Amino acid sequence: MQRPTPSAEIVEVADTLLARIDDLGVRLAQRFQVELESYRNEAQVPFESIRTSCTRNLTLMVRHFTTSAPIDPEPPKETGRLRARQGVPLAETLHAFRIGFEFLWSELVAEARRHPAVTDAALVALAAEVWALAGDYSVAVAGAYREQSAELLLQREHERSVLVEALFTGVIADPATLGEATRILGLPPTGPYVVVAADVPAPGREALPGIETALRARHITSAWRLLPDQQIGVLALPETGEASALTALRGHRARVGISPPYDALPETPQALRFARLALTGLGPRRSGVARFDDDPLAMVIAAAPVEADRLVRVHLGALLALPHEERHRLLDTLRTWYAAGGSAADTGRRLFLHPNSVRYRLRRIEELTGRSLNDPASILELGAALRALPPG
């Protein structure tokens, strides 16, 4: 929208300031460094970047008072985008513009006093124009800053997601790339770590919403990836941190599997497999947290149902073919014998049987299965088959 044409006196004041705009830009940049903490960190915001922005924006502001053309919003927007990329807080970015307009106003007034033709009424009108311009600038800067921040957040989340995926698939192998990945993800270079896998309630929905923040509050850093069927994450456990992580995970009504701890991030793909085995080991339960190390054999059996069924048929088939009462009696004796550490006497006490009765049943089991309960390999095979046997 066109504005009223500025008076000749105000145009003359503005032209005088434009003639020394480079000096004004340097002075304003120096003031920023004195008054604003973020602007004192040259590694974050180089002085030349500040000076360039100050000179460019001051030029635009001063030219505003030489023409009736509407303001060009692009320079303040570019400054907002640049400060967002540099990590300067929005509040400090807007504060810088307030300082800039105070500086501009003081320079306009000082120069106007050198021009007798500029009346007090003209200065009052000029003040209203300056602060209206300040409002327009603030809106442009804040809007561009927020848009850039949102874009940067998406970029960082995408970058993190890609890096987490690379950890889980084993794509990252060389130490340099791995070190950069841990830096970006905020993970320590060495473990212990664990991998967590949780079934999602629906595609695109997190099984453990807010878990990264909850873990961070417990001083546990983590990095997560949302898949169509699972939410998976790597947790860096501090000393005695596993119990705290379990508490945070159990705060969700979800099915969760946890891998054994491991020390080197290249082992993450294998740890993910263990976490998924632990998750499978939960069986039909709708929620719960299972650690692979709680029962590794059960986890492996649950993950391979076809193989587990064959294991049962090969090693316990003859026993299972018995009439119900005898089958139940022998299976109960065998389970109790394993629980008693292979002691016939302890098995007898638990079942209220004479040890000789226990030994008779054990010999019967050996005859049916063709396995000796004195042979370590046979004991292992029968024990695994017994664990794989469905209840009932």
C-alpha angles and dihedrals in degrees: 000000000000117000128209113278110261117245119262090246093056091045089054091052091049093048090053091054091047089057090064099030093125091059091047090051092054093047093050091047090052090050090052090054091052097046105031122064097205091051091057091064103085091185088062100033114016115216091237089057090052093046093049093050092046093050094045095047094042089052090053092046095049093045086055086073094053099056143037092226117118120258119275104232095195100087095053089043091052090050090052091050092047094050090049090053090048091052097243109154115251092237090056092045091054090044088055090056091049089053088047093054092045087052092048092049093050091050092047092050093045091050093043090056087061089058111068091194091069106091128205088250089056090051091051090052089046091053091054089050093049095052093044087053089049090056092050091049093049092052092049094046095046094047094050092044092053093046091050092046091052091049092048091049091053091047092050093046090049091048091049091047092052092048093049089049089050090053092051094047095043094239092134108075112142117084095234094055091042091052092051091048093052090049093053093044093046093236122141115249093244135037169214091180133162131198121226125201122187130180111241119230090228136351110287094016121109118240090205108033113193093008096132091056092044091052092046089056086058091050092254116131118209143170123211142197126195114216126183091261105019145032109221130186145174116226125197105213120210118210109299088003098125095080090050091050091050090053091052093047093047089056088078127072094231141114106256132180124193128200125223113270116271134185108215125058094221085070090064096102091056091045089053089055090052091049090051091049089052089050091051088049090067087076116192095345112127094214140011144107118255125186117206091223092057090074114352094176093053090049093053092046092050091050093055108042095163092051091044091054091051090048089056094047094048097047104027103024096107092047092049090052091065123103113279098257096049092041091053092047095051095043091049090050092049093049092048091048090055091046089050092054094250095304114142091195093053090044089053092051091051093048096036090242134132110255089241089058089052091050091050091054092047091052088050089053090050091052093050097044099035088228127121118227088210092061114087093212092051091047089053093048095047091045092052092047090049090052090049093051109108115239118263 
